[in-house]
């Protein structure tokens, strides 16, 4: 039903005012970009069959509390953060191919191991490898859009469409999992491993046999060193403030994931598996149905203004989470819907924001810097687990509501630096100049 709704919605976009030339530009995307798009769809779909239930698996299999589960999920993700930034820099210097193949190969092994893990230590190693693999391949994959799609409008549509496919996968994953009896089953991770294996093989084929792959293979800047990249980023004050704001945004949003699952688990919410699956479905379906209408509605607004609107909606969702009675099933779905609307506005816009701010020769490094968003995402289970255990779920969501005000302030502050520290202020040979100083 969700897939049919998403397809029907896509067909009808022209009737609500979308520019048909945008869809023509999607048809003309290079094969390598399509591999990223299709791979993102299948990878995320199989991932969401069981990953949101990982906190439940750890609780039932090893009798772990919220704080310990949060610690495992947070530390494993944080390990990959610096590696993700470094991987983006390496892809600028040596090209995207090897990083994409390495990252997807690691994910293949990691999810296969996770499907077979019996001990807590094996779970921890597997979860850490999952975070590392994703950190390695995400930044080069995002940078590919800028490498191979020179026209800004088409590139931004492709980034939006990738997010759309990711959420179609996220919607279908739990539905297929529940229908096939796979959700919350550890063995389901083998399907995610298979998805990443095919994606890895797709990259190997595309870089060898397609024109887009051969073109991307030679896009590299050997003069760009890691130290030079750090110096360039240090001068781009607007970008650094935006990264900090987005770290906090991801921290706020992530509490709808593992922290909420822990809160509901500890509170003995009725129909827990059904409730979590329903919230995931509401989240993904909201994005599928509203992403492009909202894109059309906000087309005349600047990127910063879109993000500010999204933060206000996100703040409203935090209030709803804070006051919703534990046993009100549809109240949780309503709160998930509000936060999902915020996500629909924020997440694709954040990718477009980085794409616009990044100099062409440092695109991988700028997208690599977004790996620091992981600090926000990965610290959420840890902080959420402790706050839930000590103060309760309502206190957690009132705290994230206040953090929304901090994010709004940072975005307003970042606008003071936009004219002097954007990509135009960074010379094309900045890496070489910095390396020689």
PyMOL commands that set and color helices and strands:
alter all, ss='L'
color gray80, all
select helices_A, chain A and resi 2-16+20-27+31-47+51-62+66-79+81-94+97-116+120-148+152-179+186-209+211-217+226-235+237-266+272-297+303-323+329-357+360-390+393-421+423-425+430-435
alter helices_A, ss='H'
color red, helices_A
deselect
rebuild
show_as cartoon
